[in-house]
Amino acid sequence: MPLILSEQDGEELWEADEAKTETICQLDPFEVRHTWKSTMGQGYSREIQLRDLWLNIEAHQVTEDVICRHESASWGPISSFFVAGTTKNRHLGLTGENVELPGKNYLEGIQSGVEIDHLFATEPSLRVRLGLKPHVLSEFGESLPPELVPWVSGETPPSFYRQGVTTPEMQVLLHQILHCPYEGAIKQMYLEGKVLELAALQFAQFMVGACPTPTETALKADEIERLHHARDILSRQFHDPPSILTLARQVGLNDFKLKQGFRACFGTTVFGYLREYRLEQARLLLTDGQLNVQQVARAIGYTHIGHLAAAFKRKFGVNPKEYQLKKSATGRK
């Protein structure tokens, strides 16, 4: 039975908890890290102020299942990407129950209301949130999702919540944001570029005509869970993946449902996800510099180095050897 808390209940429990600890650290002139721990759980939040946008990276884990009910102030529009952990969310009078899990993201703008969050003790959560200032949004012109138009046109914007699929291209950007290799002003410039690119990809997905198909909305909760299990198997066995039929049997779906559901749930095919995941692993191995290109190709399951080189250049705009040499030169500076 989950613990049910109002916003006031949560504040009172925090104040009464003698075991709580809390630290606030200024990491950069533009970044503050807030870390907390109590008998109810632990987590951190990184607030990163960039020139025309903001970025928040938040992680937490509760010690028991909790349902939190709180008043929503006006905010938005906000983009949120679920990197780890599953939660359930509902905006009373606006949405039904939203399942927020890895592989998904949302775009929302809220004027006011009541929000209910269901947090699970077995699911450590990691989210990346971002927001662009109105004058930046206006620069997108006609490339804005329809829900955002009132937010830049001076109208009174209605509340909205819209969920989308985090594509492999978005996943690469999230990884780069979470593992930024720079410090100071260069870090700020790097993150600004990545956040803008991530927002552009999400906006493109949410444009008119990119709405979820009936297939996507027809997926049942247990089917979504099986599809995530299939993705986890591919991630663990990317160097020697199972066939479609074998993978389908392993997760309890038929091959048609696996292929159809995988595209609906993750925005790509089974082999498309596998290819993108392998290339990201190749990039990480090349950055590490412990293996040469041929060894990297074998490590990620490519039998021919030429196939890796061609796929790598299509994705990153440079061949693997050139990429490794550039990273090595950067590391020596």
C-alpha positions as CSV (number, residue, x, y, z in Angstrom):
1,M,0.0,0.0,0.0
2,P,1.7,3.3,-1.1
3,L,2.1,6.2,1.3
4,I,-0.4,9.0,0.2
5,L,0.8,12.5,0.9
6,S,-0.4,16.0,0.2
7,E,2.1,18.8,-0.5
8,Q,1.8,20.0,3.1
9,D,2.3,16.4,4.5
10,G,5.5,16.1,2.5
11,E,6.9,19.4,3.9
12,E,6.0,18.5,7.4
13,L,7.6,15.1,7.2
14,W,10.8,16.7,5.8
15,E,10.9,19.3,8.6
16,A,10.3,16.6,11.3
17,D,13.0,14.2,9.9
18,E,16.0,14.5,12.1
19,A,18.1,12.2,9.8
20,K,17.7,14.5,6.8
21,T,20.8,16.1,5.1
22,E,20.8,18.7,2.4
23,T,23.7,20.4,0.5
24,I,23.7,23.1,-2.1
25,C,26.8,23.5,-4.2
26,Q,27.6,26.2,-6.9
27,L,29.4,24.1,-9.5
28,D,29.7,26.9,-12.0
29,P,28.5,30.5,-12.2
30,F,25.5,29.0,-14.2
31,E,25.0,25.7,-12.3
32,V,23.7,24.8,-8.8
33,R,23.5,21.3,-7.5
34,H,21.1,20.5,-4.7
35,T,21.6,17.1,-3.0
36,W,19.2,15.7,-0.3
37,K,18.8,12.5,1.7
38,S,16.2,11.6,4.3
39,T,14.4,8.5,5.7
40,M,11.9,8.9,2.8
41,G,14.6,8.7,0.0
42,Q,17.4,10.6,-1.6
43,G,18.2,12.4,-4.8
44,Y,19.8,15.4,-6.4
45,S,18.9,18.2,-8.8
46,R,21.2,20.2,-11.1
47,E,19.8,23.6,-12.1
48,I,21.7,24.9,-15.2
49,Q,20.9,28.4,-16.4
50,L,21.9,28.9,-20.1
51,R,21.6,32.1,-22.1
52,D,18.1,31.7,-23.6
53,L,17.0,28.4,-22.0
54,W,17.3,26.4,-18.8
55,L,18.2,22.8,-18.1
56,N,17.4,20.6,-15.1
57,I,18.8,17.2,-14.4
58,E,17.0,15.4,-11.5
59,A,17.5,12.0,-9.9
60,H,15.7,10.5,-6.9
61,Q,14.7,7.3,-5.3
62,V,12.1,6.9,-2.6
63,T,12.3,4.2,0.2
64,E,8.6,3.2,-0.2
65,D,5.9,3.7,-2.8
66,V,4.5,7.2,-2.5
67,I,1.5,9.0,-4.1
68,C,1.9,12.8,-3.9
69,R,-0.9,15.2,-4.5
70,H,0.0,18.9,-5.0
71,E,-1.3,22.1,-6.5
72,S,0.3,23.0,-9.8
73,A,1.4,26.5,-10.3
74,S,1.5,28.0,-13.8
75,W,4.5,26.9,-15.8
76,G,5.6,26.0,-19.3
77,P,6.2,25.1,-21.8
78,I,8.5,22.3,-20.4
79,S,10.1,19.3,-22.1
80,S,10.9,16.3,-20.0
81,F,12.8,13.2,-21.0
82,F,12.6,10.0,-18.9
83,V,16.1,8.4,-18.8
84,A,15.5,5.9,-15.9
85,G,12.7,4.8,-13.7
86,T,8.9,4.5,-14.2
87,T,6.4,6.9,-12.6
88,K,2.7,7.5,-13.0
89,N,1.3,11.0,-13.3
90,R,-2.1,12.6,-13.7
91,H,-3.3,16.2,-14.1
92,L,-6.8,16.3,-12.8
93,G,-9.3,17.5,-15.4
94,L,-6.7,17.5,-18.1
95,T,-5.3,14.0,-18.5
96,G,-5.9,10.4,-17.5
97,E,-3.1,8.4,-16.0
98,N,0.2,9.0,-17.8
99,V,2.8,6.2,-17.6
100,E,6.2,8.0,-17.7
101,L,9.0,5.6,-18.5
102,P,12.4,5.4,-20.3
103,G,11.9,5.7,-24.1
104,K,9.2,8.4,-23.6
105,N,9.2,12.2,-23.2
106,Y,6.6,14.9,-22.8
107,L,5.9,18.5,-23.7
108,E,3.6,20.3,-21.4
109,G,2.3,23.7,-20.3
110,I,0.2,24.1,-17.2
111,Q,-1.8,27.1,-16.1
112,S,-2.9,25.7,-12.8
113,G,-4.6,22.7,-11.3
114,V,-3.9,19.6,-9.2
115,E,-1.2,17.0,-10.1
116,I,-0.9,13.5,-8.7
117,D,2.5,11.6,-8.9
118,H,3.0,8.0,-8.1
119,L,6.6,7.2,-7.3
120,F,7.9,3.6,-6.9
121,A,10.6,2.5,-4.4
122,T,12.0,-0.1,-6.9
123,E,12.5,2.5,-9.6
124,P,15.3,5.0,-9.2
125,S,14.3,7.9,-11.4
126,L,16.4,10.1,-13.7
127,R,14.9,12.9,-15.8
128,V,16.2,15.6,-18.1
129,R,14.0,18.7,-18.3
130,L,14.5,21.8,-20.4
131,G,12.7,25.0,-21.3
132,L,13.2,27.7,-23.9
133,K,12.4,31.4,-23.4
134,P,9.4,32.8,-25.4
135,H,11.6,34.8,-27.8
136,V,13.6,31.7,-28.6
137,L,10.4,29.7,-29.3
138,S,9.2,32.5,-31.6
139,E,12.3,31.9,-33.8
140,F,11.0,28.5,-34.7
141,G,8.3,30.2,-36.7
142,E,5.9,27.7,-38.3
143,S,8.0,24.8,-37.0
144,L,6.3,24.9,-33.6
145,P,3.9,22.2,-32.4
146,P,0.4,23.7,-32.4
147,E,0.2,23.6,-28.6
148,L,3.1,26.0,-28.3
149,V,1.7,28.7,-30.7
150,P,-0.4,30.5,-28.0
151,W,2.6,30.6,-25.7
152,V,4.5,32.9,-28.2
153,S,1.5,34.8,-29.8
154,G,0.3,36.7,-26.8
155,E,-2.8,34.7,-26.4
156,T,-3.9,33.1,-23.1
157,P,-2.4,29.6,-23.5
158,P,-4.5,26.6,-22.5
159,S,-2.9,23.8,-20.4
160,F,-1.7,20.8,-22.4
161,Y,0.3,17.6,-21.9
162,R,1.6,15.6,-24.8
163,Q,3.8,12.5,-24.7
164,G,6.2,11.3,-27.4
165,V,8.8,8.7,-28.2
166,T,12.5,9.3,-27.4
167,T,14.2,8.3,-30.6
168,P,17.8,6.9,-30.8
169,E,19.0,10.4,-32.0
170,M,17.4,11.9,-28.9
171,Q,19.0,9.3,-26.7
172,V,22.5,10.2,-28.1
173,L,21.9,13.8,-27.2
174,L,20.7,12.9,-23.7
175,H,23.9,10.9,-23.2
176,Q,26.0,13.8,-24.3
177,I,24.1,16.2,-22.0
178,L,24.5,13.9,-19.0
179,H,28.2,13.3,-19.7
180,C,29.4,16.7,-20.9
181,P,33.2,16.5,-21.1
182,Y,33.8,20.3,-20.7
183,E,33.9,22.8,-17.9
184,G,33.2,26.5,-17.6
185,A,32.2,28.7,-20.6
186,I,32.8,25.8,-23.1
187,K,30.5,23.6,-21.0
188,Q,27.8,26.2,-21.2
189,M,28.2,26.6,-25.0
190,Y,28.2,22.8,-25.5
191,L,25.0,22.3,-23.4
192,E,23.2,25.1,-25.1
193,G,23.8,23.5,-28.5
194,K,22.7,20.1,-27.4
195,V,19.6,21.3,-25.6
196,L,18.5,23.3,-28.7
197,E,19.1,20.2,-30.9
198,L,17.1,18.0,-28.5
199,A,14.2,20.5,-28.5
200,A,14.2,20.7,-32.3
201,L,14.0,16.9,-32.6
202,Q,11.1,16.8,-30.1
203,F,9.2,19.7,-31.8
204,A,9.6,18.0,-35.2
205,Q,8.0,14.9,-33.8
206,F,5.1,16.9,-32.3
207,M,4.3,18.8,-35.4
208,V,0.9,18.4,-37.0
209,G,0.7,15.0,-38.7
210,A,3.1,13.4,-36.2
211,C,0.4,12.4,-33.8
212,P,0.4,8.8,-32.3
213,T,-1.2,6.2,-34.6
214,P,-4.0,3.9,-33.4
215,T,-1.4,1.2,-33.1
216,E,0.6,3.2,-30.6
217,T,-2.4,4.0,-28.4
218,A,-3.7,0.4,-28.6
219,L,-0.6,-1.0,-26.8
220,K,-1.5,-2.6,-23.5
221,A,0.6,-2.0,-20.3
222,D,1.9,-5.6,-20.2
223,E,2.9,-5.3,-23.9
224,I,4.8,-2.1,-23.3
225,E,6.6,-3.9,-20.4
226,R,7.5,-6.8,-22.8
227,L,8.7,-4.3,-25.4
228,H,11.0,-2.7,-22.8
229,H,12.3,-6.1,-21.8
230,A,13.1,-6.8,-25.5
231,R,15.0,-3.5,-25.7
232,D,16.9,-4.4,-22.6
233,I,17.9,-7.7,-24.1
234,L,19.2,-6.0,-27.2
235,S,21.1,-3.5,-25.1
236,R,22.8,-6.3,-23.1
237,Q,23.5,-8.6,-26.1
238,F,24.1,-5.9,-28.8
239,H,27.4,-7.6,-29.8
240,D,25.6,-10.9,-30.5
241,P,21.8,-10.2,-30.6
242,P,19.1,-12.8,-30.9
243,S,17.0,-13.1,-34.1
244,I,13.6,-11.4,-34.2
245,L,11.9,-14.8,-33.7
246,T,14.1,-15.7,-30.7
247,L,13.7,-12.2,-29.2
248,A,9.9,-12.4,-29.6
249,R,9.8,-15.8,-27.8
250,Q,12.0,-14.5,-25.0
251,V,9.6,-11.7,-24.2
252,G,6.3,-13.5,-24.9
253,L,5.2,-11.7,-28.0
254,N,4.8,-12.9,-31.6
255,D,7.2,-11.5,-34.1
256,F,4.6,-9.2,-35.8
257,K,3.6,-7.7,-32.5
258,L,7.3,-7.2,-31.5
259,K,8.1,-5.4,-34.7
260,Q,4.9,-3.4,-34.8
261,G,5.0,-2.5,-31.1
262,F,8.7,-1.7,-31.1
263,R,8.2,1.0,-33.7
264,A,5.2,2.4,-31.9
265,C,6.9,2.4,-28.5
266,F,10.4,3.6,-29.5
267,G,10.0,5.3,-32.8
268,T,12.3,2.9,-34.7
269,T,12.6,-0.7,-35.8
270,V,14.3,-3.5,-33.8
271,F,17.3,-3.4,-36.1
272,G,17.2,0.4,-36.2
273,Y,17.5,0.5,-32.4
274,L,20.3,-2.1,-32.5
275,R,22.3,-0.2,-35.1
276,E,22.0,3.1,-33.2
277,Y,22.9,1.5,-29.9
278,R,26.0,-0.2,-31.5
279,L,27.2,3.0,-33.0
280,E,26.9,4.9,-29.7
281,Q,28.9,2.1,-28.0
282,A,31.4,2.4,-30.8
283,R,31.7,6.1,-30.2
284,L,32.2,5.6,-26.4
285,L,34.9,3.0,-27.1
286,L,36.7,5.2,-29.6
287,T,36.6,8.1,-27.1
288,D,38.1,5.9,-24.4
289,G,41.0,5.1,-26.8
290,Q,41.9,1.7,-25.3
291,L,41.0,-0.2,-28.5
292,N,41.8,0.4,-32.2
293,V,39.0,0.7,-34.8
294,Q,39.2,-3.0,-35.8
295,Q,38.9,-4.1,-32.2
296,V,36.0,-1.7,-31.6
297,A,34.2,-3.2,-34.7
298,R,34.6,-6.7,-33.3
299,A,33.5,-5.6,-29.8
300,I,30.2,-4.2,-31.0
301,G,29.4,-7.1,-33.4
302,Y,30.6,-5.9,-36.8
303,T,32.4,-8.6,-38.8
304,H,33.7,-6.1,-41.4
305,I,35.4,-2.8,-40.4
306,G,34.2,-1.2,-43.6
307,H,30.5,-1.7,-42.5
308,L,31.2,0.1,-39.2
309,A,33.1,2.9,-41.0
310,A,30.3,3.6,-43.4
311,A,27.5,3.5,-40.7
312,F,29.6,5.6,-38.3
313,K,30.3,8.3,-40.9
314,R,26.6,8.4,-41.8
315,K,25.7,9.0,-38.2
316,F,28.5,11.2,-36.9
317,G,29.8,12.8,-40.1
318,V,33.3,11.5,-39.7
319,N,34.9,8.0,-40.0
320,P,35.9,6.1,-36.8
321,K,39.7,6.6,-37.2
322,E,39.4,10.4,-37.7
323,Y,37.0,10.6,-34.7
324,Q,39.4,8.7,-32.5
325,L,42.4,10.8,-33.6
326,K,40.4,14.0,-32.9
327,K,39.4,12.8,-29.4
328,S,43.0,11.7,-28.7
329,A,44.3,15.1,-29.7
330,T,41.7,16.9,-27.5
331,G,42.7,14.7,-24.5
332,R,46.4,15.7,-24.9
333,K,45.6,19.4,-24.7
